[in-house]
Amino acid sequence: MPRSTRRSPRCAPSTRRPDVEAGALVVTFARTVDAFAFEDAARTGGVPGRLIPLPTGIAASCGLAWLLPAAAPPDALAPLAALRREGVYRHADRRFARLDA
């Protein structure tokens, strides 16, 4: 019986990137450990958002990013200012503009 060339869905590489709504903020990191520390602090502090794969159009050292929804208040990241991050970007017109440059 020939072996199946079909891969299991668990093992299939993901080609889908997250959809980022206009106005959303994306925080990038230099190291994975920084992304996980940011996630822990955000959840503890009640900051909205989630970790996502790094969106196409942003270059960063780590492949993870924090997505803050457009509906979040402008000062939502203030409690996390002391944590390490590589960059903060706003998504608009299908592009990412760096805010902290």
Backbone as XML, in Angstrom:
<?xml version="1.0"?>
<chain id="A" units="angstrom">
  <residue number="1" name="MET">
    <atom name="N" x="0.846" y="-1.171" z="0.000"/>
    <atom name="CA" x="0.000" y="0.000" z="0.000"/>
    <atom name="C" x="0.901" y="1.247" z="0.000"/>
  </residue>
  <residue number="2" name="PRO">
    <atom name="N" x="0.692" y="2.197" z="-0.921"/>
    <atom name="CA" x="1.547" y="3.381" z="-0.972"/>
    <atom name="C" x="1.308" y="4.301" z="0.222"/>
  </residue>
  <residue number="3" name="ARG">
    <atom name="N" x="2.377" y="4.934" z="0.620"/>
    <atom name="CA" x="2.273" y="5.884" z="1.730"/>
    <atom name="C" x="1.548" y="7.137" z="1.279"/>
  </residue>
  <residue number="4" name="SER">
    <atom name="N" x="0.805" y="7.681" z="2.151"/>
    <atom name="CA" x="0.078" y="8.915" z="1.853"/>
    <atom name="C" x="1.052" y="10.089" z="1.853"/>
  </residue>
  <residue number="5" name="THR">
    <atom name="N" x="0.893" y="10.966" z="0.896"/>
    <atom name="CA" x="1.735" y="12.165" z="0.852"/>
    <atom name="C" x="1.064" y="13.332" z="1.568"/>
  </residue>
  <residue number="6" name="ARG">
    <atom name="N" x="-0.111" y="13.074" z="2.069"/>
    <atom name="CA" x="-0.848" y="14.118" z="2.773"/>
    <atom name="C" x="-0.317" y="14.255" z="4.193"/>
  </residue>
  <residue number="7" name="ARG">
    <atom name="N" x="-0.095" y="15.481" z="4.629"/>
    <atom name="CA" x="0.424" y="15.717" z="5.964"/>
    <atom name="C" x="-0.709" y="15.902" z="6.956"/>
  </residue>
  <residue number="8" name="SER">
    <atom name="N" x="-0.432" y="15.551" z="8.160"/>
    <atom name="CA" x="-1.389" y="15.763" z="9.239"/>
    <atom name="C" x="-1.573" y="17.263" z="9.451"/>
  </residue>
  <residue number="9" name="PRO">
    <atom name="N" x="-2.792" y="17.723" z="9.763"/>
    <atom name="CA" x="-3.000" y="19.152" z="10.005"/>
    <atom name="C" x="-2.142" y="19.691" z="11.143"/>
  </residue>
  <residue number="10" name="ARG">
    <atom name="N" x="-1.815" y="18.838" z="12.112"/>
    <atom name="CA" x="-0.965" y="19.279" z="13.217"/>
    <atom name="C" x="0.441" y="19.607" z="12.747"/>
  </residue>
  <residue number="11" name="CYS">
    <atom name="N" x="0.917" y="18.904" z="11.742"/>
    <atom name="CA" x="2.291" y="19.068" z="11.286"/>
    <atom name="C" x="2.425" y="20.036" z="10.119"/>
  </residue>
  <residue number="12" name="ALA">
    <atom name="N" x="1.314" y="20.397" z="9.529"/>
    <atom name="CA" x="1.375" y="21.270" z="8.353"/>
    <atom name="C" x="1.878" y="22.650" z="8.747"/>
  </residue>
  <residue number="13" name="PRO">
    <atom name="N" x="2.797" y="23.200" z="7.969"/>
    <atom name="CA" x="3.287" y="24.540" z="8.293"/>
    <atom name="C" x="2.177" y="25.565" z="8.110"/>
  </residue>
  <residue number="14" name="SER">
    <atom name="N" x="2.138" y="26.510" z="9.004"/>
    <atom name="CA" x="1.102" y="27.542" z="8.937"/>
    <atom name="C" x="1.525" y="28.630" z="7.961"/>
  </residue>
  <residue number="15" name="THR">
    <atom name="N" x="0.666" y="28.912" z="7.004"/>
    <atom name="CA" x="0.952" y="29.985" z="6.056"/>
    <atom name="C" x="0.050" y="31.179" z="6.312"/>
  </residue>
  <residue number="16" name="ARG">
    <atom name="N" x="-0.849" y="31.052" z="7.262"/>
    <atom name="CA" x="-1.784" y="32.134" z="7.541"/>
    <atom name="C" x="-1.182" y="33.095" z="8.551"/>
  </residue>
  <residue number="17" name="ARG">
    <atom name="N" x="-1.164" y="34.346" z="8.192"/>
    <atom name="CA" x="-0.730" y="35.397" z="9.101"/>
    <atom name="C" x="-1.962" y="36.025" z="9.724"/>
  </residue>
  <residue number="18" name="PRO">
    <atom name="N" x="-1.830" y="36.560" z="10.915"/>
    <atom name="CA" x="-2.996" y="37.145" z="11.566"/>
    <atom name="C" x="-3.487" y="38.385" z="10.831"/>
  </residue>
  <residue number="19" name="ASP">
    <atom name="N" x="-4.799" y="38.563" z="10.818"/>
    <atom name="CA" x="-5.374" y="39.775" z="10.254"/>
    <atom name="C" x="-5.243" y="40.879" z="11.291"/>
  </residue>
  <residue number="20" name="VAL">
    <atom name="N" x="-4.657" y="41.989" z="10.890"/>
    <atom name="CA" x="-4.464" y="43.118" z="11.789"/>
    <atom name="C" x="-5.368" y="44.240" z="11.311"/>
  </residue>
  <residue number="21" name="GLU">
    <atom name="N" x="-6.295" y="44.656" z="12.170"/>
    <atom name="CA" x="-7.242" y="45.694" z="11.793"/>
    <atom name="C" x="-6.561" y="47.060" z="11.748"/>
  </residue>
  <residue number="22" name="ALA">
    <atom name="N" x="-7.124" y="47.963" z="10.974"/>
    <atom name="CA" x="-6.594" y="49.322" z="10.877"/>
    <atom name="C" x="-6.664" y="49.985" z="12.247"/>
  </residue>
  <residue number="23" name="GLY">
    <atom name="N" x="-5.594" y="50.659" z="12.612"/>
    <atom name="CA" x="-5.534" y="51.351" z="13.891"/>
    <atom name="C" x="-4.959" y="50.524" z="15.021"/>
  </residue>
  <residue number="24" name="ALA">
    <atom name="N" x="-4.773" y="49.230" z="14.806"/>
    <atom name="CA" x="-4.232" y="48.364" z="15.850"/>
    <atom name="C" x="-2.753" y="48.672" z="16.072"/>
  </residue>
  <residue number="25" name="LEU">
    <atom name="N" x="-2.287" y="48.417" z="17.282"/>
    <atom name="CA" x="-0.870" y="48.565" z="17.606"/>
    <atom name="C" x="-0.219" y="47.190" z="17.648"/>
  </residue>
  <residue number="26" name="VAL">
    <atom name="N" x="1.011" y="47.116" z="17.167"/>
    <atom name="CA" x="1.785" y="45.880" z="17.191"/>
    <atom name="C" x="3.103" y="46.181" z="17.893"/>
  </residue>
  <residue number="27" name="VAL">
    <atom name="N" x="3.394" y="45.419" z="18.939"/>
    <atom name="CA" x="4.629" y="45.578" z="19.706"/>
    <atom name="C" x="5.542" y="44.416" z="19.345"/>
  </residue>
  <residue number="28" name="THR">
    <atom name="N" x="6.782" y="44.719" z="18.955"/>
    <atom name="CA" x="7.741" y="43.677" z="18.576"/>
    <atom name="C" x="8.809" y="43.528" z="19.654"/>
  </residue>
  <residue number="29" name="PHE">
    <atom name="N" x="9.508" y="42.402" z="19.599"/>
    <atom name="CA" x="10.479" y="42.059" z="20.634"/>
    <atom name="C" x="11.779" y="41.554" z="20.018"/>
  </residue>
  <residue number="30" name="ALA">
    <atom name="N" x="12.868" y="41.706" z="20.768"/>
    <atom name="CA" x="14.168" y="41.222" z="20.320"/>
    <atom name="C" x="14.343" y="39.737" z="20.642"/>
  </residue>
  <residue number="31" name="ARG">
    <atom name="N" x="13.712" y="39.287" z="21.723"/>
    <atom name="CA" x="13.871" y="37.894" z="22.149"/>
    <atom name="C" x="12.516" y="37.296" z="22.513"/>
  </residue>
  <residue number="32" name="THR">
    <atom name="N" x="12.393" y="36.016" z="22.346"/>
    <atom name="CA" x="11.155" y="35.320" z="22.683"/>
    <atom name="C" x="10.828" y="35.461" z="24.161"/>
  </residue>
  <residue number="33" name="VAL">
    <atom name="N" x="11.833" y="35.401" z="25.006"/>
    <atom name="CA" x="11.597" y="35.527" z="26.447"/>
    <atom name="C" x="10.995" y="36.900" z="26.769"/>
  </residue>
  <residue number="34" name="ASP">
    <atom name="N" x="11.373" y="37.941" z="26.025"/>
    <atom name="CA" x="10.781" y="39.268" z="26.230"/>
    <atom name="C" x="9.301" y="39.266" z="25.849"/>
  </residue>
  <residue number="35" name="ALA">
    <atom name="N" x="8.963" y="38.554" z="24.791"/>
    <atom name="CA" x="7.561" y="38.460" z="24.365"/>
    <atom name="C" x="6.726" y="37.752" z="25.432"/>
  </residue>
  <residue number="36" name="PHE">
    <atom name="N" x="7.259" y="36.673" z="25.998"/>
    <atom name="CA" x="6.514" y="35.940" z="27.024"/>
    <atom name="C" x="6.393" y="36.752" z="28.313"/>
  </residue>
  <residue number="37" name="ALA">
    <atom name="N" x="7.438" y="37.480" z="28.675"/>
    <atom name="CA" x="7.371" y="38.343" z="29.863"/>
    <atom name="C" x="6.331" y="39.443" z="29.661"/>
  </residue>
  <residue number="38" name="PHE">
    <atom name="N" x="6.285" y="40.000" z="28.456"/>
    <atom name="CA" x="5.307" y="41.035" z="28.128"/>
    <atom name="C" x="3.890" y="40.461" z="28.222"/>
  </residue>
  <residue number="39" name="GLU">
    <atom name="N" x="3.708" y="39.252" z="27.698"/>
    <atom name="CA" x="2.387" y="38.613" z="27.759"/>
    <atom name="C" x="1.948" y="38.403" z="29.204"/>
  </residue>
  <residue number="40" name="ASP">
    <atom name="N" x="2.839" y="37.903" z="30.045"/>
    <atom name="CA" x="2.500" y="37.683" z="31.457"/>
    <atom name="C" x="2.118" y="38.988" z="32.141"/>
  </residue>
  <residue number="41" name="ALA">
    <atom name="N" x="2.915" y="40.035" z="31.928"/>
    <atom name="CA" x="2.634" y="41.332" z="32.551"/>
    <atom name="C" x="1.335" y="41.937" z="32.023"/>
  </residue>
  <residue number="42" name="ALA">
    <atom name="N" x="1.075" y="41.771" z="30.742"/>
    <atom name="CA" x="-0.150" y="42.312" z="30.150"/>
    <atom name="C" x="-1.377" y="41.617" z="30.729"/>
  </residue>
  <residue number="43" name="ARG">
    <atom name="N" x="-1.316" y="40.313" z="30.843"/>
    <atom name="CA" x="-2.459" y="39.575" z="31.399"/>
    <atom name="C" x="-2.673" y="39.942" z="32.868"/>
  </residue>
  <residue number="44" name="THR">
    <atom name="N" x="-1.595" y="40.058" z="33.620"/>
    <atom name="CA" x="-1.695" y="40.438" z="35.028"/>
    <atom name="C" x="-2.250" y="41.850" z="35.176"/>
  </residue>
  <residue number="45" name="GLY">
    <atom name="N" x="-1.809" y="42.758" z="34.304"/>
    <atom name="CA" x="-2.233" y="44.158" z="34.375"/>
    <atom name="C" x="-3.533" y="44.465" z="33.660"/>
  </residue>
  <residue number="46" name="GLY">
    <atom name="N" x="-4.142" y="43.466" z="33.032"/>
    <atom name="CA" x="-5.409" y="43.686" z="32.340"/>
    <atom name="C" x="-5.287" y="44.437" z="31.028"/>
  </residue>
  <residue number="47" name="VAL">
    <atom name="N" x="-4.114" y="44.408" z="30.414"/>
    <atom name="CA" x="-3.910" y="45.077" z="29.128"/>
    <atom name="C" x="-4.490" y="44.188" z="28.026"/>
  </residue>
  <residue number="48" name="PRO">
    <atom name="N" x="-5.355" y="44.736" z="27.172"/>
    <atom name="CA" x="-5.961" y="43.916" z="26.122"/>
    <atom name="C" x="-4.938" y="43.527" z="25.056"/>
  </residue>
  <residue number="49" name="GLY">
    <atom name="N" x="-5.186" y="42.422" z="24.396"/>
    <atom name="CA" x="-4.324" y="41.998" z="23.299"/>
    <atom name="C" x="-3.935" y="40.545" z="23.420"/>
  </residue>
  <residue number="50" name="ARG">
    <atom name="N" x="-3.052" y="40.131" z="22.483"/>
    <atom name="CA" x="-2.599" y="38.742" z="22.453"/>
    <atom name="C" x="-1.311" y="38.656" z="21.658"/>
  </residue>
  <residue number="51" name="LEU">
    <atom name="N" x="-0.575" y="37.569" z="21.883"/>
    <atom name="CA" x="0.624" y="37.299" z="21.093"/>
    <atom name="C" x="0.207" y="36.732" z="19.745"/>
  </residue>
  <residue number="52" name="ILE">
    <atom name="N" x="0.884" y="37.189" z="18.693"/>
    <atom name="CA" x="0.613" y="36.734" z="17.329"/>
    <atom name="C" x="1.944" y="36.487" z="16.628"/>
  </residue>
  <residue number="53" name="PRO">
    <atom name="N" x="1.937" y="35.740" z="15.528"/>
    <atom name="CA" x="3.149" y="35.662" z="14.703"/>
    <atom name="C" x="3.449" y="37.050" z="14.129"/>
  </residue>
  <residue number="54" name="LEU">
    <atom name="N" x="4.697" y="37.358" z="13.956"/>
    <atom name="CA" x="5.100" y="38.662" z="13.437"/>
    <atom name="C" x="4.450" y="38.916" z="12.080"/>
  </residue>
  <residue number="55" name="PRO">
    <atom name="N" x="3.699" y="40.008" z="11.941"/>
    <atom name="CA" x="3.045" y="40.292" z="10.657"/>
    <atom name="C" x="4.055" y="40.588" z="9.545"/>
  </residue>
  <residue number="56" name="THR">
    <atom name="N" x="3.677" y="40.241" z="8.330"/>
    <atom name="CA" x="4.486" y="40.583" z="7.172"/>
    <atom name="C" x="4.524" y="42.101" z="7.063"/>
  </residue>
  <residue number="57" name="GLY">
    <atom name="N" x="5.675" y="42.641" z="6.780"/>
    <atom name="CA" x="5.800" y="44.094" z="6.689"/>
    <atom name="C" x="6.534" y="44.692" z="7.870"/>
  </residue>
  <residue number="58" name="ILE">
    <atom name="N" x="6.811" y="43.881" z="8.887"/>
    <atom name="CA" x="7.576" y="44.337" z="10.048"/>
    <atom name="C" x="8.784" y="43.424" z="10.189"/>
  </residue>
  <residue number="59" name="ALA">
    <atom name="N" x="9.944" y="44.012" z="10.382"/>
    <atom name="CA" x="11.156" y="43.235" z="10.627"/>
    <atom name="C" x="11.501" y="43.331" z="12.110"/>
  </residue>
  <residue number="60" name="ALA">
    <atom name="N" x="11.748" y="42.189" z="12.726"/>
    <atom name="CA" x="12.118" y="42.154" z="14.138"/>
    <atom name="C" x="12.954" y="40.910" z="14.394"/>
  </residue>
  <residue number="61" name="SER">
    <atom name="N" x="13.667" y="40.911" z="15.502"/>
    <atom name="CA" x="14.532" y="39.784" z="15.848"/>
    <atom name="C" x="13.745" y="38.558" z="16.288"/>
  </residue>
  <residue number="62" name="CYS">
    <atom name="N" x="12.584" y="38.768" z="16.888"/>
    <atom name="CA" x="11.740" y="37.682" z="17.389"/>
    <atom name="C" x="10.545" y="37.513" z="16.465"/>
  </residue>
  <residue number="63" name="GLY">
    <atom name="N" x="10.084" y="36.309" z="16.296"/>
    <atom name="CA" x="8.951" y="36.031" z="15.420"/>
    <atom name="C" x="7.591" y="36.219" z="16.062"/>
  </residue>
  <residue number="64" name="LEU">
    <atom name="N" x="7.562" y="36.724" z="17.298"/>
    <atom name="CA" x="6.299" y="36.979" z="17.982"/>
    <atom name="C" x="6.092" y="38.473" z="18.167"/>
  </residue>
  <residue number="65" name="ALA">
    <atom name="N" x="4.832" y="38.876" z="18.226"/>
    <atom name="CA" x="4.485" y="40.282" z="18.451"/>
    <atom name="C" x="3.219" y="40.335" z="19.292"/>
  </residue>
  <residue number="66" name="TRP">
    <atom name="N" x="3.026" y="41.436" z="20.000"/>
    <atom name="CA" x="1.807" y="41.647" z="20.786"/>
    <atom name="C" x="0.871" y="42.517" z="19.969"/>
  </residue>
  <residue number="67" name="LEU">
    <atom name="N" x="-0.351" y="42.045" z="19.764"/>
    <atom name="CA" x="-1.359" y="42.788" z="19.013"/>
    <atom name="C" x="-2.312" y="43.444" z="19.994"/>
  </residue>
  <residue number="68" name="LEU">
    <atom name="N" x="-2.345" y="44.766" z="19.978"/>
    <atom name="CA" x="-3.251" y="45.549" z="20.810"/>
    <atom name="C" x="-4.362" y="46.052" z="19.903"/>
  </residue>
  <residue number="69" name="PRO">
    <atom name="N" x="-5.625" y="45.700" z="20.177"/>
    <atom name="CA" x="-6.718" y="46.085" z="19.279"/>
    <atom name="C" x="-6.857" y="47.594" z="19.133"/>
  </residue>
  <residue number="70" name="ALA">
    <atom name="N" x="-7.410" y="48.013" z="18.008"/>
    <atom name="CA" x="-7.607" y="49.441" z="17.738"/>
    <atom name="C" x="-8.538" y="50.080" z="18.755"/>
  </residue>
  <residue number="71" name="ALA">
    <atom name="N" x="-9.440" y="49.307" z="19.332"/>
    <atom name="CA" x="-10.407" y="49.840" z="20.295"/>
    <atom name="C" x="-9.800" y="50.082" z="21.677"/>
  </residue>
  <residue number="72" name="ALA">
    <atom name="N" x="-8.573" y="49.654" z="21.896"/>
    <atom name="CA" x="-7.930" y="49.833" z="23.202"/>
    <atom name="C" x="-7.631" y="51.315" z="23.442"/>
  </residue>
  <residue number="73" name="PRO">
    <atom name="N" x="-7.662" y="51.749" z="24.691"/>
    <atom name="CA" x="-7.353" y="53.154" z="24.981"/>
    <atom name="C" x="-5.909" y="53.486" z="24.608"/>
  </residue>
  <residue number="74" name="PRO">
    <atom name="N" x="-5.634" y="54.739" z="24.226"/>
    <atom name="CA" x="-4.285" y="55.119" z="23.782"/>
    <atom name="C" x="-3.193" y="54.877" z="24.822"/>
  </residue>
  <residue number="75" name="ASP">
    <atom name="N" x="-3.529" y="54.956" z="26.091"/>
    <atom name="CA" x="-2.518" y="54.774" z="27.137"/>
    <atom name="C" x="-2.473" y="53.338" z="27.667"/>
  </residue>
  <residue number="76" name="ALA">
    <atom name="N" x="-3.006" y="52.397" z="26.933"/>
    <atom name="CA" x="-3.076" y="51.003" z="27.392"/>
    <atom name="C" x="-1.693" y="50.392" z="27.611"/>
  </residue>
  <residue number="77" name="LEU">
    <atom name="N" x="-0.699" y="50.828" z="26.858"/>
    <atom name="CA" x="0.652" y="50.267" z="26.997"/>
    <atom name="C" x="1.463" y="50.933" z="28.104"/>
  </residue>
  <residue number="78" name="ALA">
    <atom name="N" x="0.959" y="51.998" z="28.686"/>
    <atom name="CA" x="1.704" y="52.747" z="29.707"/>
    <atom name="C" x="2.181" y="51.876" z="30.875"/>
  </residue>
  <residue number="79" name="PRO">
    <atom name="N" x="1.357" y="50.978" z="31.420"/>
    <atom name="CA" x="1.838" y="50.166" z="32.543"/>
    <atom name="C" x="2.979" y="49.216" z="32.172"/>
  </residue>
  <residue number="80" name="LEU">
    <atom name="N" x="3.188" y="48.985" z="30.887"/>
    <atom name="CA" x="4.210" y="48.034" z="30.437"/>
    <atom name="C" x="5.439" y="48.732" z="29.856"/>
  </residue>
  <residue number="81" name="ALA">
    <atom name="N" x="5.561" y="50.025" z="30.082"/>
    <atom name="CA" x="6.646" y="50.810" z="29.482"/>
    <atom name="C" x="8.034" y="50.349" z="29.934"/>
  </residue>
  <residue number="82" name="ALA">
    <atom name="N" x="8.151" y="49.792" z="31.118"/>
    <atom name="CA" x="9.456" y="49.377" z="31.640"/>
    <atom name="C" x="9.942" y="48.055" z="31.042"/>
  </residue>
  <residue number="83" name="LEU">
    <atom name="N" x="9.068" y="47.324" z="30.382"/>
    <atom name="CA" x="9.457" y="46.031" z="29.810"/>
    <atom name="C" x="10.212" y="46.207" z="28.499"/>
  </residue>
  <residue number="84" name="ARG">
    <atom name="N" x="11.074" y="45.234" z="28.205"/>
    <atom name="CA" x="11.849" y="45.281" z="26.959"/>
    <atom name="C" x="10.956" y="45.049" z="25.757"/>
  </residue>
  <residue number="85" name="ARG">
    <atom name="N" x="11.132" y="45.902" z="24.762"/>
    <atom name="CA" x="10.451" y="45.724" z="23.484"/>
    <atom name="C" x="11.325" y="46.326" z="22.402"/>
  </residue>
  <residue number="86" name="GLU">
    <atom name="N" x="11.151" y="45.838" z="21.199"/>
    <atom name="CA" x="11.987" y="46.295" z="20.092"/>
    <atom name="C" x="11.363" y="47.463" z="19.347"/>
  </residue>
  <residue number="87" name="GLY">
    <atom name="N" x="10.045" y="47.443" z="19.185"/>
    <atom name="CA" x="9.383" y="48.519" z="18.458"/>
    <atom name="C" x="7.884" y="48.496" z="18.664"/>
  </residue>
  <residue number="88" name="VAL">
    <atom name="N" x="7.254" y="49.642" z="18.386"/>
    <atom name="CA" x="5.795" y="49.756" z="18.443"/>
    <atom name="C" x="5.341" y="50.318" z="17.106"/>
  </residue>
  <residue number="89" name="TYR">
    <atom name="N" x="4.374" y="49.656" z="16.495"/>
    <atom name="CA" x="3.896" y="50.027" z="15.164"/>
    <atom name="C" x="2.382" y="50.201" z="15.173"/>
  </residue>
  <residue number="90" name="ARG">
    <atom name="N" x="1.894" y="51.125" z="14.350"/>
    <atom name="CA" x="0.450" y="51.284" z="14.138"/>
    <atom name="C" x="0.139" y="50.837" z="12.715"/>
  </residue>
  <residue number="91" name="HIS">
    <atom name="N" x="-0.928" y="50.053" z="12.576"/>
    <atom name="CA" x="-1.339" y="49.561" z="11.267"/>
    <atom name="C" x="-2.335" y="50.538" z="10.658"/>
  </residue>
  <residue number="92" name="ALA">
    <atom name="N" x="-2.020" y="51.062" z="9.489"/>
    <atom name="CA" x="-2.912" y="51.981" z="8.776"/>
    <atom name="C" x="-2.630" y="51.875" z="7.283"/>
  </residue>
  <residue number="93" name="ASP">
    <atom name="N" x="-3.673" y="51.893" z="6.490"/>
    <atom name="CA" x="-3.547" y="51.835" z="5.030"/>
    <atom name="C" x="-2.707" y="50.651" z="4.567"/>
  </residue>
  <residue number="94" name="ARG">
    <atom name="N" x="-2.931" y="49.496" z="5.175"/>
    <atom name="CA" x="-2.225" y="48.254" z="4.836"/>
    <atom name="C" x="-0.712" y="48.349" z="5.019"/>
  </residue>
  <residue number="95" name="ARG">
    <atom name="N" x="-0.274" y="49.268" z="5.872"/>
    <atom name="CA" x="1.150" y="49.421" z="6.190"/>
    <atom name="C" x="1.320" y="49.586" z="7.686"/>
  </residue>
  <residue number="96" name="PHE">
    <atom name="N" x="2.549" y="49.404" z="8.136"/>
    <atom name="CA" x="2.872" y="49.588" z="9.539"/>
    <atom name="C" x="3.797" y="50.794" z="9.674"/>
  </residue>
  <residue number="97" name="ALA">
    <atom name="N" x="3.401" y="51.743" z="10.504"/>
    <atom name="CA" x="4.219" y="52.927" z="10.764"/>
    <atom name="C" x="4.812" y="52.797" z="12.161"/>
  </residue>
  <residue number="98" name="ARG">
    <atom name="N" x="6.127" y="52.955" z="12.248"/>
    <atom name="CA" x="6.781" y="52.839" z="13.550"/>
    <atom name="C" x="6.514" y="54.097" z="14.364"/>
  </residue>
  <residue number="99" name="LEU">
    <atom name="N" x="6.101" y="53.912" z="15.610"/>
    <atom name="CA" x="5.742" y="55.034" z="16.468"/>
    <atom name="C" x="6.864" y="55.461" z="17.400"/>
  </residue>
  <residue number="100" name="ASP">
    <atom name="N" x="7.764" y="54.569" z="17.715"/>
    <atom name="CA" x="8.798" y="54.884" z="18.706"/>
    <atom name="C" x="10.170" y="55.139" z="18.092"/>
  </residue>
  <residue number="101" name="ALA">
    <atom name="N" x="10.214" y="55.451" z="16.821"/>
    <atom name="CA" x="11.506" y="55.679" z="16.151"/>
    <atom name="C" x="12.039" y="57.069" z="16.414"/>
  </residue>
</chain>
